[in-house]
């Protein structure tokens, strides 16, 4: 099954670049940087941290989808 985790937009502005990431979990986040490579680094790090946090939360309840066991 395919699921979209993020939509990413990058816009060139007069003073650099604007990046927006959209997700169902975090909503919309904006990043600005004068350099495209640094903007992409910031976006990548933010997504990685969010995905790491999600995977940590999902391993907290290994017994079932509701987190309960009998």
N, C-alpha and C positions, 0 to 999 in steps of 0.2 A: 504494500500500500504506500502510495506517495503522499507526502504531507509537506506543505510549504511552511518553513519555519520563519523565514525573514523575507521581506521585500526591501531592496536597497535602492536608493536614488542618490546620485552624485551630480551636483551642479557646479559649474564654474562661475565664480563671482569676480568682481573687480579686485578684491583683495585676497583671493585664494579660492578655496573649495568648500562647499557645504555638502555634507553627507547626512542622509536621513535613513534610519532603519525602522521598519515597521514590523511588529510582531503581535500576536494575540496575547502573549504573556506580559511583555514589557510596554506595549503601546508604541508610541513614536519617540525616538531619541534623535537628537541632532548633534552633529559634530562639525567643527570648523577647523581648518588648518590652511596655512599658506602653501603647503606642499602636498601634492596628491599622495605620495608614498606614505607620508606620516598620517594623513587622514585615513587611508586604508588600514594602516597598522592600528589606529585607535578603534576603528569599527570592528576589526577582527578580534582584538583583545576583548572588547565589550561583549561580543557574541560568544566568545570562548568562555568567559567568566559566567555568563548567563546559562550556557549549556552545562558547564561543570556543576553549577549550583542545582540545576534541574536534575541532573543524574545523581547527585548526592541525595537530594530529597527523595527520589524514586527508590533508592536502595535502603532508605530508612524503614520501608514497609514491604519486606520481601515475601510475607506470608500470603498476600492476596491483594486484589485491587482495592479493597476497602481498608486494608491494614490490620484486620482482625484475624485471629485464629482461635480455634476451639480446642 
